[in-house]
């Protein structure tokens, strides 16, 4: 299946920004857990999911393609 660009410049910027914020949040969670500021069994999983989601969002911004729009859901950007 060939992906075609389905987001504009605003959408790319939004996804790129959200991706970096998500990665920062994930790295922060993992750092706080490693330093024992947060003691919770599932914090490692939450941090990894946040980082992976951020990477996916950055990839979407780079490709100019949004999976949510590709399945037919309208987004504002």
BELZIFEN-V99508 format. One record per backbone hydrogen bond with DSSP energy under -1.0 kcal/mol. NH is the residue of the N-H (numbers start at 0). CO is the residue of the C=O. Records with the same first field share a line. If there is no record, write none. Layout:
# BELZIFEN-V99508
NH->CO, CO
This chain:
# BELZIFEN-V99508
5->63
6->63
11->7
12->8
13->9
14->10
15->11
16->12
17->13
18->14
19->15
20->16
21->17
22->18
23->19
24->20
25->21
26->22
27->23
28->24
29->25
30->26
31->27
32->28
33->29
34->30
35->32
36->31
37->31
42->39
45->41
46->42
47->43
48->44
49->45
50->46
51->47
52->48
53->49
54->50
55->51
56->52
57->53
58->54
59->55
60->56
61->57
62->58
63->59
64->59
69->65
70->66
71->68
72->67
